[in-house]
Amino acid sequence: MPDQKIADRFKLLDNERSGLMDKKRECAEYVQPKLLPPNGWDETTELDTPLSSVPATGSKSLAAKIANAVLPTNGSAIGTPEVAIPADAQPLERELIVNSVLAFDNGIMSMLQSSNFRSELHDVTLDLVVIGDSLLELLENGRYRKHRLDNYVVVRREDGKVHELILRVWVDPET
């Protein structure tokens, strides 16, 4: 049964990182425990409230500033596109090329502004600030979904590229 093999592989890789996960859970416990709750936690279990709100406030503020630097709220482009125009291009061709690239860039920015990317980007950035890891998935419908660290495992090659990714998701058995 292939699903059981995948589940066994997930469990093996998850067990290999258990010491690291404990440290990351401890970091989340002091800031916002729901970022990486304790083992065995489910939605019905109440989490402890951190003793101080200062770490949570600082982490959320930093995450918001980073997210705003990555995707400005004023709708401006993230960066200025560089266009390689052939040396023998006529002035009208140059203008057409530059305008096409700018229109493409504006289209991407408007698509990102109209999706849930900003809120998911903030959540991903908060995870990166507090626990140092996160996974953002681009769905087929153009929306985004952030996955909690205890719901995926990643194996990377020596060069840092992803070799294996196993994502654990809840699936409604009636659909």
Rosetta blueprint (number, residue, H / E / L):
1 M L
2 P H
3 D H
4 Q H
5 K H
6 I H
7 A H
8 D H
9 R H
10 F H
11 K H
12 L H
13 L H
14 D H
15 N H
16 E H
17 R L
18 S H
19 G H
20 L H
21 M H
22 D H
23 K H
24 K H
25 R H
26 E H
27 C H
28 A H
29 E H
30 Y H
31 V H
32 Q L
33 P H
34 K H
35 L H
36 L L
37 P L
38 P L
39 N L
40 G L
41 W L
42 D L
43 E L
44 T L
45 T L
46 E L
47 L L
48 D L
49 T L
50 P L
51 L L
52 S L
53 S L
54 V H
55 P H
56 A H
57 T H
58 G H
59 S H
60 K H
61 S H
62 L H
63 A H
64 A H
65 K H
66 I H
67 A H
68 N H
69 A H
70 V H
71 L L
72 P L
73 T L
74 N L
75 G L
76 S L
77 A L
78 I L
79 G L
80 T L
81 P L
82 E L
83 V L
84 A L
85 I L
86 P L
87 A L
88 D L
89 A L
90 Q L
91 P H
92 L H
93 E H
94 R H
95 E H
96 L H
97 I H
98 V H
99 N H
100 S H
101 V H
102 L H
103 A H
104 F H
105 D H
106 N H
107 G H
108 I H
109 M H
110 S H
111 M H
112 L H
113 Q H
114 S H
115 S L
116 N L
117 F H
118 R H
119 S H
120 E H
121 L H
122 H H
123 D H
124 V H
125 T H
126 L H
127 D H
128 L H
129 V H
130 V H
131 I L
132 G L
133 D L
134 S L
135 L E
136 L E
137 E E
138 L E
139 L L
140 E L
141 N L
142 G L
143 R L
144 Y E
145 R E
146 K E
147 H E
148 R L
149 L H
150 D H
151 N H
152 Y E
153 V E
154 V E
155 V E
156 R E
157 R L
158 E L
159 D L
160 G L
161 K L
162 V E
163 H E
164 E E
165 L E
166 I E
167 L E
168 R L
169 V L
170 W L
171 V L
172 D L
173 P L
174 E L
175 T L
